[in-house]
Amino acid sequence: MMSTMYKYLEIVEELTLDIKEGKLKSGDKLPSMAQLREEFEVSYGSIRSALLIMKTQGLLEGRHGVGVFVK
């Protein structure tokens, strides 16, 4: 479990590394927010913050009603 106040930044780092290492590829759908929350043992707010940062960075894109995908 993450011990810092800024857990969402650690999530951004881990998911970004997964993209850079090819574990997540362009077009891949991310797990649901509930699955990510469980995996990282954080609140929905932390997941939302992390995904918003990654969308702003151009790494992810949300598709309304479908999910979040790697760009």
C-alpha positions in Angstrom: 0.0 0.0 0.0 1.2 3.5 -0.8 2.2 5.6 2.1 2.4 9.2 0.7 -0.2 11.8 0.5 0.1 12.0 -3.2 -0.9 8.5 -4.1 -2.3 9.6 -7.5 1.2 10.7 -8.6 2.5 7.2 -7.8 -0.3 5.7 -9.9 0.6 8.1 -12.8 4.3 7.0 -12.5 3.4 3.3 -12.5 0.9 3.4 -15.4 3.3 5.6 -17.4 6.1 3.1 -16.9 3.7 0.3 -18.0 3.1 2.2 -21.2 6.8 3.0 -21.8 7.7 -0.7 -21.2 5.0 -1.9 -23.5 2.9 -3.6 -20.9 0.1 -1.2 -22.0 0.0 -0.5 -25.7 -1.8 2.0 -27.8 -5.5 1.1 -28.0 -5.5 -1.0 -24.8 -8.4 -0.4 -22.5 -7.5 0.2 -18.9 -9.2 -1.7 -16.1 -12.3 -0.1 -14.6 -12.0 2.5 -11.9 -13.2 0.0 -9.4 -10.5 -2.5 -10.5 -7.8 0.2 -10.4 -9.0 1.3 -7.0 -8.7 -2.2 -5.7 -5.3 -2.8 -7.3 -3.7 0.3 -6.0 -5.7 0.3 -2.7 -6.7 4.0 -3.0 -9.8 6.1 -3.2 -11.8 6.8 -6.4 -10.6 10.4 -6.1 -6.9 9.3 -6.4 -7.8 7.2 -9.5 -9.7 10.1 -11.1 -6.8 12.5 -10.4 -4.2 10.1 -11.9 -6.3 9.4 -15.0 -7.0 13.2 -15.5 -3.3 13.9 -15.4 -2.5 11.2 -17.9 -5.3 12.4 -20.2 -3.8 16.0 -20.0 -0.4 14.6 -20.8 -1.9 12.9 -23.9 -1.2 9.4 -22.7 -4.8 8.3 -22.3 -8.2 9.1 -23.8 -11.6 8.6 -22.4 -14.4 7.3 -24.6 -17.8 8.2 -23.0 -19.6 5.1 -22.0 -16.8 2.8 -23.1 -13.8 3.3 -20.9 -10.3 4.8 -20.8 -7.7 3.8 -23.5 -4.0 4.2 -24.1 -3.4 6.7 -26.9 
